[in-house]
Amino acid sequence: MKTIFSFIILAHFSLFAFSQQGSKVAHVLKGKVINAESNQPVSYTNIGLEGTLYGTASDEEGNFELKIPEDLESKNIFFSAVGFQNRQFPLTELFGKEFNIVKLRPQSYDVGKIDVAGQNMVLIRILRMASENIRYNYGAGPFNLHCDLSVLQSREDSVLKDVNAKVLVYDKNGYSTPSPENAFRSRKYKVTKPAGKEDYTFSSAQLGIDELLNLDWVRSASGILNPALLNDYTLKLVSQPQIDGKEYWEIGFIQNKPTLEGSGDFYATLLDGSIFINKEDYSVKSIAVKVQSAKNNTQGRGLGISKSNADFYSNLNYVFIVSYENLLVKKIALSKQYIYNNKEVAENSVLTVNRAHANNVTVLNSRNYFAGE
């Protein structure tokens, strides 16, 4: 009763403040307040504008609507509920959206101050929440990614391949439906040569675009972001840094007996990595992984090699780093060293997203395996 009474009083203050100011409505904010760890609604959350009596409260299902007058557009908005950490941020972060999802984190203990067994359970929970929140934290399709691709391959100081190209990626579903199958079916791309360069053709397998896109574990909810595999990893809280004013968990993970599902590599023998997760909304900032593998199929690390096939890479060591920004993947970098035809080869590939858009989308129906097609 006390909570409901507070809700009624606050709603009254909202109407009172608006009628007293007599200002023109500039924005109508609609949204839902949810528990960042369970995605369940947070009922009767107090919502107000800093330094005023103007505000409202979420209903039983966490939904809210708030009309913002012109002279309050520059204010901060706050959200508070019993059992949850308060949130406060500029109103402008909610403008221009049809529906806002606001996440409140439950009051919790410091992960770094509990024993190893307890910490492992908490880290599993954090990683599970990161996976479950992908669809809320990242962009839904369809959208295009305009990318630069660079591939440099060398052997004993001799350059075998030095390619720079433009790649247009079309993602039909985006991060709203994260899974390996959906990522493969929904993502198509086209490769074009830079203006002024000579014509060239090359297979997608040689450029490794599929392999690079497969490293986007957020899009496919793979590797450490697959909740079904979490018990296969040894986890450790490495640090709790601040990046760009936001707090993160840096979680280290090792898969001592790597699997294809956990590493993406059919013949991996070691996997050691780290992931940065935002404490506020469980979004992933970056993933860095080091892998050792006995051998790889020349058509991709996730493919097996038949006994009769003698054409493969061996003794592989590689590192990949994937970073995220503005609800999407930003950069995928892969650095490899391996033996091929009894010679050591070094290979560095980088796919960088320069621009993304969901308006006037170019629809692609296939993977463009050759430049200029």
N, C-alpha and C positions, 0 to 999 in steps of 0.2 A: 504494500500500500504506500509506503514511504516513497519508493521509486516512482510509482505511477503518479503520486501527488507532485513530486518534483518535476515530472514531465509536463503536467498540466500547468504548473506555475511558469515553467520556462517557456512553454508555448504562448502563454499569456504575455510574457515579457516581449516575445518576438513581435506579436501583433501590436503591442503598446508602443514599442520602440519605432516600428515602421510608421505607425499613424502619426507619431509625434514629429518624425523627421520630415514627412511629406515629400520624400524624394522620389524621383522616377526610378523604376526598376531597371537595372542594367543587365542583370544576369539572374537566371533561375537555375539553381543547382539541384540536381537530383542524383541520388546515389544510394549506396548501401554500406553499412559498417559491418565488417566481419572480423572474426578471430583469425589472426595471421597464422596460427598454428593448426587450426582445425577447419578453417573456412566456414565456420558456423556463424550465423548472424549474431551481433551484439545488440541486445534489446535496450531501448531507453538510454542510449548514449547521449550525454549532454553535448550539444554543439553550439558554439558561440563565437562571436567576433571579439577579438582582444580589445579591452578597454571600453566595451559597450555592454548594455543589457540585451543586445540584439542576438537572437539565436533561436534554436529549436531543439528537438530531440528525435532520435530514431524511434520507429515504432517497434512493435514486438518482433517483427521480422528483420529489423536492422535498417529498414528503408527510411530515407529522409528527403525532404524538399525544403529549400531555403531560398527566398528571394533576396537578392543583394541590391540595395539602392546605390545609386551612382556615387554618393559621397562616402561610401564605405568600401569601395573597390580595392583600396590600397591596404586594407587591414589584414592581419593574420587571423586564421580560423583555428579553433582548438576543438579537440574531441577528448572527452573524458568519460570513463565508465569504471564502476567498481571492479577491482580485480585486474585492471589493465593499465598499462603505461600510457600516460597522456601523450597526445600528439598535437603539435602546433606547427603550422607552416603558412606561407602566403596564400591568400585566397586565389591569386592568379593561377596557381597550379591546378585549380579545378575548372577554370574557365575554358569554354570551347569544347567541352565534352558532353555528349548526350547523357551519359550515365557514369558516375564515379564509384569506384570501389576503394573504400578507405579501410585500411587494415590496422587493427590495434593489437599490440603484442601483450600477452599476459605477463604479469609481474613474475620474473623468474630469477633463479640463482645464477651466480657467476660460474660458467662452465669450467674455467681454469682452476677453481678452488674445490673441486670434488675429486674423489678417488678415480683410478683408472677405469674400473668396471662401470662406475656411474657415468663417467665422462663419455665412454664409448656408447652407452645407451642414449645420452643426450645428443651426441654427434650423429648417430643414426637418425634420430628424430629430426634434427635440423636438415639433414640431407633429404629425408623423406618429404619434409615440408617444401624444400626447394624444388623438388620434382613435382609435387602436387600443385605448386603455385606457378608453374611455367605458363599455363594458359591465361593466368591473370597478369603476369609480369611482362609478357612479350607480345609482339604484334600479331594479330590475326590476319590471315590472307583474305583475298589475294593481294599480293604486292610484288613489286620489282626491286631487285638489288642491282645497282650498277657498280661493277667491280673492275679493279685492275688485277691482272694476274702476272706474276713473274716466276720463271722457272730457270734456274741455273744449275747445270749438271757438269761436273768435271771429273777427269780421271788422270791422275799423275801429272797435274799442272796443264792438262790439255782440256779445253772446253768442248764438251760434247753437245751441249744444248744451252742456248741463251735466248729465251723467248719472253717477250712482253706482249700481252694481248688484253683486249677488253672482253669482259664476260657479262652478259645480261642474264640474270637469274629471275625466273618466274616461280613464285610459290603460291599455289592455289589455296592452301589451307593455313599456312603460317603456323605459328606456335600454339594455336588454339587446339590442335590435335597432335600432340607430340608422340611419335613412335617411329621406329626404324622404317616400317613399311609405309607409313603415311609420308614420311620425309622423302623416301625414294619415289613414290608415286606422284607426289605433289610438286616436287622441284624439277623444273626443266631449265635449260640454259642454251645460250647462243654465244659462240666465240667469234670475234672479229679482230682483224689485224689493225695496228695503228695506222693512221693516215701517213702516206709517204713511204711505207715499208714495202719491200718486195712481197709478192704473193708467196704463201706457204700453206701447206696442209699438214695436219698432224692428227693422230687419233687422240680421243679424249683420255684413253688409258695412258698414253705417253705423257700427256700434260698433267694427269692426276687430278682433274677437277672433281670427279666423283669421290676420290679418296679424301680430298680436302673438305668437301661438303659433309662427308660422313663423320668428320671430326667435330662437327657441331653437335655435341652431346646434349645440349639443351633442346635443340630442335627435335631430336630423336629420343629424348629421355633415356639415353644409353649410358653404358659404363657406370660411373659412380652415381649417376642420376637415375639409375634403374632401381627402384625400391626392392625388387625381388632379389637383387644381387648384393645388398648391403652387408650381409653377414659373411660374404666372401672376402671382404677387405679388412685390413688392420687400419684403424683410424687413429688420428692424433690431432689435438688442437695445437697448431703451430704458433699462432699469434692472434691478436685481436686488434688489427690496425685501423686507423682512420684514413680514408681515402676520399679526397674531395669533400671533406666535412661529414662524411658518413661512416658509420661503424660497420666493420666486417668481422666475420670469423674466417680465418685461414685454416682449412682442414687438410691435413696430409693424409694420403691413403696409399696403401701398398697391397697389391694382390700377389701373394707369394707364389701361387700356382695359377697363373693367368689363364682365363678361359676366353673363347672367342667372343662370348657375350659381354664379358667384363673388360676386354681390351680392344676388341675389334680386329685382332690379329690372330690368324689361324695357328701360327706357330710361336707365339710369344712365350718367353721364358721368364721375363721379369717386367713388372709394371710398378712405377713409383711416381706419384703425382701430388698435386695440391689444387684446391679449389677455394675461391674467395666468394663468400655468401654474405649478402647484405643483411644486417641484423633487423632492419625495419620491415622489409617485405619479402625476404628470402630470395631475392633475385641473385643471379650469378653474375659476378663481375668478370671473372676469368678462370680458365682451367689450363693447367700446365702439366704435361705427362711425359715421362721418360720411359721408353720401352726397349727391351732387348728381345731379339727374335732369332731363332735358328735359321729360318729361311722365309722368303716371301715369293708368292707368285708374281711374275712380272706384270700381270694384269690387275693386281691389287692385293693388299695385305690380308684381306678377309677371305681370300679364296684358297682352297686346298691345292696341292700339287700331286699329280698322279705319279706312280712309281716309274713310269716310262718317260716322264718329262725331265730332261736334264737342263732345261733352260729356266733358271730361277736365280734370285738373289740369295746370298747367304751371309751369315754373321752380321746381322743388322743391329745397329744402334741408332735410335732416332728420338727426337723430341718434338712435340707439337704444343703450341700455345694458341688458345682461342680466347678472344676478348669480346665483350658485349657492351653496347652503348645505345641509348635511345630505343630500347625495347627490341633490339635486333642484334644479330651477330655483326661485329665490326671488322675483325681481322682473324684470319686463320693462317698460321705459319707452321711449316713442317721442315725440319732439318734432318737429313739422313746420311749415314755412312754405311756402306755395305760392300761385299765382294761380288763381282760379276765377271765371268770369264777370267777368273784368277787375278783380277786387278781390283784395286780399291777405288770406289766411286763415292763422290760427295754430291749431294743433291739438296738444294734449298728452294722451296716453293712458298709463295706468299699470295694469298687472295685477300685483297683489301676492299671493303665496301666504301665507296665514295658518296653514294647517294641512294636513298630509298624513297619509294612513293607508293601510295595506295590509290591514287587518282590517275585516270588515263593509263591504266595498266596495259602493258604489252603482253598478250597471252601467247605462251609458247606451248606447243603440243608434243615436243620431243626434245631430246638432248642433241645439240648440234655438235656432232663428233669431228667435224672438219671446219676449219676456218674458211670463210668466204662462201659457204653454202647458203 
